[in-house]
Amino acid sequence: MLGDRTKTTIEPIRRLLRRGANAQVRKIVNKTHAADLSAAFRTLTFPDQKKLFSMIHDLEQKGLVFAELDEDLFLRIIEDMGVDEIVNILDTMASDDVADLMERFPDNLATEILRKMEKEGSAEVEGLLRYDTDTAGGIMVPDFVAVSKNTTAEQAIASLQKEYIDVEMPFYLYVTDDYGRLAGVSSLRQLVVVPPETPMKEFMTSDVYRVSTDTDQEEVARIVARYDILAVPVVDEDNKLVGIITVDDVIDIIRREATEDMFKMAGVGEEFVETQSVIKSTRIRLPWLFASCLGGVLAYFIIGRFEASLKQMTYLAAFIPVIMGMGGNIGTQSSTIVVRGIATGRINIRDLWKVVGKELSVGMILGAFYGFVVGGVAFLTHDKWALSFAVSLAVISSMSIAALVGSMFPLVFARLHIDPAVATGPFVTTSVDILSVFFYFQIATLLLNL
Amino acid sequence: MLGDRTKTTIEPIRRLLRRGANAQVRKIVNKTHAADLSAAFRTLTFPDQKKLFSMIHDLEQKGLVFAELDEDLFLRIIEDMGVDEIVNILDTMASDDVADLMERFPDNLATEILRKMEKEGSAEVEGLLRYDTDTAGGIMVPDFVAVSKNTTAEQAIASLQKEYIDVEMPFYLYVTDDYGRLAGVSSLRQLVVVPPETPMKEFMTSDVYRVSTDTDQEEVARIVARYDILAVPVVDEDNKLVGIITVDDVIDIIRREATEDMFKMAGVGEEFVETQSVIKSTRIRLPWLFASCLGGVLAYFIIGRFEASLKQMTYLAAFIPVIMGMGGNIGTQSSTIVVRGIATGRINIRDLWKVVGKELSVGMILGAFYGFVVGGVAFLTHDKWALSFAVSLAVISSMSIAALVGSMFPLVFARLHIDPAVATGPFVTTSVDILSVFFYFQIATLLLNL
């Protein structure tokens, strides 16, 4: 059974490091999976982190840990390392992992590293770096098995034993023509089950799911998830097979994208800021709060103009929180549903009116319900019709408007090719604040002066 | 290139159905992937949906579509189907997919179906139904390759051609002892590369990542994602191998869990309500808004007690939105970070004080900044020290408290084994509303009477 890795790995490492039992730490470290080591790193102080890294004996293990470290820690650890030491580690790593790390190095260091790396490795890495990080080209591995149409099953298997012995996940074998263009695919299982002398062309699937180098990574993830495949081939403009993206990388994409969307909607940047310094976290979150502050200040000016009504009925102020709060919550509900729906392909942006219509209906029904509740509270405590009606109508309008705005903004942004997750938060919050407050005081003033 | 499936599949189906070109619809339908068909279903009216389903000729394709349909639609389509017709379709499906569907059938229908299904299939399904849906036992497939330690590579490959010819993804072969207990694993690739007469025990990995039948599905997903494996074996209390969970199912878990968390935090239930009726959607969302309403009503009573201050300085009311808004937003930021961090394993619940401390610091810095901004606006428009200070201090305290509450609640809930995502939303919103308003008026009253 997989034990809680905190107990089996992380705690022991901490304890032994503190006690200075270095030999024992080395033993654990060199047989622990890199992903678990990275979790252990997060719990240590920086001096202990440096110490732990230096205890990793195996260069390949060092490379695997490199790929798993959080960005901040990675940069601090390489600060004290010589270029040659870094290059030796990178030479053991898969080129897609190296390409990902290259993004993190300061430019001059990156250039020097590429120069010093072994020719074959650095050429592959440079090839990958040509592509944008968030595209298929940027995540693919140029590490795949390709055979020709006339290769027999037997010959293909033999190539796995020689030529392609190092390919990480050879579960699909791709069939290419003389120009390297993708013609078909077969699974390793099919290879093993057909008569050995059968040529690939007789049992391969020619209708291959494929993506191009500029396909967005979210789309790649959607395709792998939708069709339950273990890898998807990547082709260039000439349909030449240039790499594959395996399902483990897709899982990472899906997780990161989900985190990214959640964070964008809350205005906390795009990645995990929790492991970064207070200063950095503050800097990332400050700008997004500005939109909210602006909305609040505008609301202040709006209320200011209704000073007369407030003097007339001071109790109007007491309902501001509940009206804004209910509106804000429904707005969040609607925008969360729509943003997530767009991201997972459940909502089609062509269905704008259908989706907005439904959300508005829900908003109005819920608004009517809670409008009745809050209006009831107002009436029971004040016995004033005008006030109770004003409050009820304000709640209904606030919630309906919020549902409308919350569902519409993400769809409009998606149509304009703006990321709905990042634009929705501030826009929805600010609009709902201002509109709720405006309608409330307008309605109240009208009813109070009847 | 994978075209936009809307253009290549969904639109044509709609058009042809409308035109009554049934033969052509049948042609498309019988060569389209079930996942794409399901997307097409979503865009049709119910009569067209029934028509489309009846046009699917292949029983196995019908089964695949069954598994992909949204719950509502599934129940409506089977309403008009006889039990025998349903059983025939289910008999073609994998038992884990059948087990999932069983959950949806009304109880008496489910019993009848199980009775009528082919003996082997129904026994497997009943076996799976014993487990809770959200556990490894509930998602696993009892469909794997198991050989003994002394089996040679050659013999194992032969078993893939005969005995295990129907196993869906035989990329890992498991090694079990005479009692069926898990002893090791080998990949298909290893099998193909070692000399054919080598026995499994010589090249298998004995240190196998495994989960037990009661392991939570989120934990299963974490393990598969962390160690980059394509499948994880599931064992019972006696360490007997009872099933495997493949990476494609894990991808579905990860997506669903991310959607679930996002929805829980916004108070929209757990699954996609967008495809459900307005009534159902309203019913799901109504209760969660109640907590927010309660908070707003409590805030109303609090402000009511400060009526005197309001009469003295009506302008106090105008700052309520911005103070509550800023607090609410920071509260959302903090709770989003912490809830997501716990879910992805980036934040350890033992680090409560460290995490809360960091969030509080960020809250105080951002509070100081925006407190200055808003206080400045107050001063520039009113030229009153007392009011400006009150507003500034209110913003600072509101934001600091929100950061504290927003980060602490999820961690405390997680420690008490309560789902942080579902509890956090209402608790944080309500507390922040009440506390912000209370501190604001308390501070303002104090300063105004100095």
Boltz contact constraints between the chains, C-beta under 6 A:
constraints:
  - contact:
      token1: [A, 2]
      token2: [B, 209]
      max_distance: 6.0
  - contact:
      token1: [A, 35]
      token2: [B, 226]
      max_distance: 6.0
  - contact:
      token1: [A, 157]
      token2: [B, 192]
      max_distance: 6.0
  - contact:
      token1: [A, 160]
      token2: [B, 192]
      max_distance: 6.0
  - contact:
      token1: [A, 161]
      token2: [B, 193]
      max_distance: 6.0
  - contact:
      token1: [A, 170]
      token2: [B, 189]
      max_distance: 6.0
  - contact:
      token1: [A, 171]
      token2: [B, 171]
      max_distance: 6.0
  - contact:
      token1: [A, 188]
      token2: [B, 188]
      max_distance: 6.0
  - contact:
      token1: [A, 189]
      token2: [B, 170]
      max_distance: 6.0
  - contact:
      token1: [A, 192]
      token2: [B, 157]
      max_distance: 6.0
  - contact:
      token1: [A, 192]
      token2: [B, 160]
      max_distance: 6.0
  - contact:
      token1: [A, 193]
      token2: [B, 161]
      max_distance: 6.0
  - contact:
      token1: [A, 209]
      token2: [B, 2]
      max_distance: 6.0
  - contact:
      token1: [A, 225]
      token2: [B, 251]
      max_distance: 6.0
  - contact:
      token1: [A, 226]
      token2: [B, 35]
      max_distance: 6.0
  - contact:
      token1: [A, 228]
      token2: [B, 248]
      max_distance: 6.0
  - contact:
      token1: [A, 247]
      token2: [B, 247]
      max_distance: 6.0
  - contact:
      token1: [A, 248]
      token2: [B, 228]
      max_distance: 6.0
  - contact:
      token1: [A, 251]
      token2: [B, 225]
      max_distance: 6.0
  - contact:
      token1: [A, 254]
      token2: [B, 254]
      max_distance: 6.0
  - contact:
      token1: [A, 258]
      token2: [B, 258]
      max_distance: 6.0
  - contact:
      token1: [A, 259]
      token2: [B, 340]
      max_distance: 6.0
  - contact:
      token1: [A, 262]
      token2: [B, 262]
      max_distance: 6.0
  - contact:
      token1: [A, 262]
      token2: [B, 336]
      max_distance: 6.0
  - contact:
      token1: [A, 262]
      token2: [B, 340]
      max_distance: 6.0
  - contact:
      token1: [A, 266]
      token2: [B, 332]
      max_distance: 6.0
  - contact:
      token1: [A, 266]
      token2: [B, 333]
      max_distance: 6.0
  - contact:
      token1: [A, 266]
      token2: [B, 336]
      max_distance: 6.0
  - contact:
      token1: [A, 268]
      token2: [B, 333]
      max_distance: 6.0
  - contact:
      token1: [A, 268]
      token2: [B, 337]
      max_distance: 6.0
  - contact:
      token1: [A, 272]
      token2: [B, 346]
      max_distance: 6.0
  - contact:
      token1: [A, 274]
      token2: [B, 337]
      max_distance: 6.0
  - contact:
      token1: [A, 274]
      token2: [B, 341]
      max_distance: 6.0
  - contact:
      token1: [A, 274]
      token2: [B, 347]
      max_distance: 6.0
  - contact:
      token1: [A, 278]
      token2: [B, 358]
      max_distance: 6.0
  - contact:
      token1: [A, 278]
      token2: [B, 361]
      max_distance: 6.0
  - contact:
      token1: [A, 278]
      token2: [B, 362]
      max_distance: 6.0
  - contact:
      token1: [A, 281]
      token2: [B, 362]
      max_distance: 6.0
  - contact:
      token1: [A, 282]
      token2: [B, 362]
      max_distance: 6.0
  - contact:
      token1: [A, 282]
      token2: [B, 365]
      max_distance: 6.0
  - contact:
      token1: [A, 285]
      token2: [B, 333]
      max_distance: 6.0
  - contact:
      token1: [A, 289]
      token2: [B, 329]
      max_distance: 6.0
  - contact:
      token1: [A, 292]
      token2: [B, 325]
      max_distance: 6.0
  - contact:
      token1: [A, 292]
      token2: [B, 329]
      max_distance: 6.0
  - contact:
      token1: [A, 293]
      token2: [B, 370]
      max_distance: 6.0
  - contact:
      token1: [A, 296]
      token2: [B, 321]
      max_distance: 6.0
  - contact:
      token1: [A, 296]
      token2: [B, 322]
      max_distance: 6.0
  - contact:
      token1: [A, 296]
      token2: [B, 325]
      max_distance: 6.0
  - contact:
      token1: [A, 297]
      token2: [B, 322]
      max_distance: 6.0
  - contact:
      token1: [A, 297]
      token2: [B, 377]
      max_distance: 6.0
  - contact:
      token1: [A, 299]
      token2: [B, 321]
      max_distance: 6.0
  - contact:
      token1: [A, 300]
      token2: [B, 318]
      max_distance: 6.0
  - contact:
      token1: [A, 300]
      token2: [B, 319]
      max_distance: 6.0
  - contact:
      token1: [A, 300]
      token2: [B, 322]
      max_distance: 6.0
  - contact:
      token1: [A, 303]
      token2: [B, 318]
      max_distance: 6.0
  - contact:
      token1: [A, 304]
      token2: [B, 318]
      max_distance: 6.0
  - contact:
      token1: [A, 307]
      token2: [B, 314]
      max_distance: 6.0
  - contact:
      token1: [A, 310]
      token2: [B, 314]
      max_distance: 6.0
  - contact:
      token1: [A, 310]
      token2: [B, 317]
      max_distance: 6.0
  - contact:
      token1: [A, 311]
      token2: [B, 314]
      max_distance: 6.0
  - contact:
      token1: [A, 314]
      token2: [B, 307]
      max_distance: 6.0
  - contact:
      token1: [A, 314]
      token2: [B, 310]
      max_distance: 6.0
  - contact:
      token1: [A, 314]
      token2: [B, 311]
      max_distance: 6.0
  - contact:
      token1: [A, 317]
      token2: [B, 310]
      max_distance: 6.0
  - contact:
      token1: [A, 317]
      token2: [B, 317]
      max_distance: 6.0
  - contact:
      token1: [A, 318]
      token2: [B, 300]
      max_distance: 6.0
  - contact:
      token1: [A, 318]
      token2: [B, 303]
      max_distance: 6.0
  - contact:
      token1: [A, 318]
      token2: [B, 304]
      max_distance: 6.0
  - contact:
      token1: [A, 319]
      token2: [B, 300]
      max_distance: 6.0
  - contact:
      token1: [A, 320]
      token2: [B, 320]
      max_distance: 6.0
  - contact:
      token1: [A, 321]
      token2: [B, 296]
      max_distance: 6.0
  - contact:
      token1: [A, 321]
      token2: [B, 299]
      max_distance: 6.0
  - contact:
      token1: [A, 321]
      token2: [B, 324]
      max_distance: 6.0
  - contact:
      token1: [A, 321]
      token2: [B, 433]
      max_distance: 6.0
  - contact:
      token1: [A, 321]
      token2: [B, 437]
      max_distance: 6.0
  - contact:
      token1: [A, 322]
      token2: [B, 296]
      max_distance: 6.0
  - contact:
      token1: [A, 322]
      token2: [B, 297]
      max_distance: 6.0
  - contact:
      token1: [A, 322]
      token2: [B, 300]
      max_distance: 6.0
  - contact:
      token1: [A, 324]
      token2: [B, 321]
      max_distance: 6.0
  - contact:
      token1: [A, 325]
      token2: [B, 292]
      max_distance: 6.0
  - contact:
      token1: [A, 325]
      token2: [B, 296]
      max_distance: 6.0
  - contact:
      token1: [A, 325]
      token2: [B, 433]
      max_distance: 6.0
  - contact:
      token1: [A, 329]
      token2: [B, 289]
      max_distance: 6.0
  - contact:
      token1: [A, 329]
      token2: [B, 292]
      max_distance: 6.0
  - contact:
      token1: [A, 332]
      token2: [B, 266]
      max_distance: 6.0
  - contact:
      token1: [A, 333]
      token2: [B, 266]
      max_distance: 6.0
  - contact:
      token1: [A, 333]
      token2: [B, 268]
      max_distance: 6.0
  - contact:
      token1: [A, 333]
      token2: [B, 285]
      max_distance: 6.0
  - contact:
      token1: [A, 336]
      token2: [B, 262]
      max_distance: 6.0
  - contact:
      token1: [A, 336]
      token2: [B, 266]
      max_distance: 6.0
  - contact:
      token1: [A, 337]
      token2: [B, 268]
      max_distance: 6.0
  - contact:
      token1: [A, 337]
      token2: [B, 274]
      max_distance: 6.0
  - contact:
      token1: [A, 340]
      token2: [B, 259]
      max_distance: 6.0
  - contact:
      token1: [A, 340]
      token2: [B, 262]
      max_distance: 6.0
  - contact:
      token1: [A, 341]
      token2: [B, 274]
      max_distance: 6.0
  - contact:
      token1: [A, 346]
      token2: [B, 272]
      max_distance: 6.0
  - contact:
      token1: [A, 347]
      token2: [B, 274]
      max_distance: 6.0
  - contact:
      token1: [A, 358]
      token2: [B, 278]
      max_distance: 6.0
  - contact:
      token1: [A, 361]
      token2: [B, 278]
      max_distance: 6.0
  - contact:
      token1: [A, 362]
      token2: [B, 278]
      max_distance: 6.0
  - contact:
      token1: [A, 362]
      token2: [B, 281]
      max_distance: 6.0
  - contact:
      token1: [A, 362]
      token2: [B, 282]
      max_distance: 6.0
  - contact:
      token1: [A, 365]
      token2: [B, 282]
      max_distance: 6.0
  - contact:
      token1: [A, 370]
      token2: [B, 293]
      max_distance: 6.0
  - contact:
      token1: [A, 377]
      token2: [B, 297]
      max_distance: 6.0
  - contact:
      token1: [A, 433]
      token2: [B, 321]
      max_distance: 6.0
  - contact:
      token1: [A, 433]
      token2: [B, 325]
      max_distance: 6.0
  - contact:
      token1: [A, 437]
      token2: [B, 321]
      max_distance: 6.0
